[in-house]
Amino acid sequence: DVKAQNTILVGGPCANTAAATVLGNPVDCTAGFTPGEGRVELYEHANGNVAMLVAGYSAVDTRNAAAVVANYGDYKSSLKGAKVVVKKVNNQLTVATPASA
């Protein structure tokens, strides 16, 4: 049970069944994902455990989001709130709060 423990989930619901569970098993596994963007999101479960989702529309987008988490020290000033969007602009990773947040 992915919600029975604290987890870091790498890959979106198309590639990772645990991520699909945390996201409510969407019918369209790409729903909410945008090409060219990765996401780092925190989900708190009712029992107090948390899941960190590191995912993107594509494998490259997921790798970009994972690079931000792996190099936390370089991005910590931008990692605010429960959700951020990761994009690669001019070969540089950028981190921002989602527009809809």
N, C-alpha and C positions, 0 to 999 in steps of 0.2 A: 504494500500500500504506500504509494508515493507521498501521501499526506500524513503518514505515521512518523515521518522523520523530516529533518531539515535536509534539503536537497539543492544541488546545482544541476540544472537540466540544460544540456547543450543540444541544440537542434529544435526545430519547430515541430508542430504536431504531425506534419507529413512524414517526418523521419524518426520521431521519438514518441512512443506510446505514452510514456510518463508525462511528457509535455502536453500531449493531447488530453490526458486526464485532468491536468491542472487547468487547462483552458476550456474545460467543459465538453470535450470531444466534439469539436465543430464538424459539421457535415462537410464543409469546404475547408480543407486543412490549410489553405492559403488565406483564409478570411482574416482581415486585420493586418496582413503583411503587405508591404509595398516593395516592389522591385528596387534594388539598390540601397535598401535600408536593413540594418540589423537592429535588434532590440535587446535591452537588458531591463528586466522587469522583476519586481519582487511581489510575491503573492503570499498573504498570510492565511493559513488555514484556521478553522474554528478551534482546533486544539492548541493553537499557539505556535505550531511549527510553521516554517517558511520555506518557500521554493524560490530560487533565483532562476529565471529563464534567460538563457543566452541563445538567441535564435535570429534568423533572418529569412527573407523570402527565398534566397538561394544559399548554397553551401558557401559561396564567397561572402555573402552578407553575414552569415553565421560566423565565419572565421574573423571578419572585421570586428564583430561584437565581442568575440572571445579575446581578440587582441587587446581590446580596451580593458576587459576584466583582468587579463594576465598582466597588463602594465598599469595597474590601478594607480600607482603613484604619479604617473604622467597625466592622468585624467581625473583625479579625485575632486578637483574643484568644479568639474562639470557633472559629476555623478550625484545629482540631487533629486530627492523624491523617490517614488516607487517605480518610475518608468523613464527611460531615456532612449533616444534614437541615435544610432551610429551610422554615419555616412562617410564615404571616402570622396573627398573633394580635392582635386589637383594632387592626387597621390598622398593626401594627408587625412587621417581619420578625424572626424569631428563628432562631438557628442552634444546633444541638445535635448531639451524637454520636448515631448511630442506636441505638435500644434494643437491637438484636440484636448490636451490635459489642462 
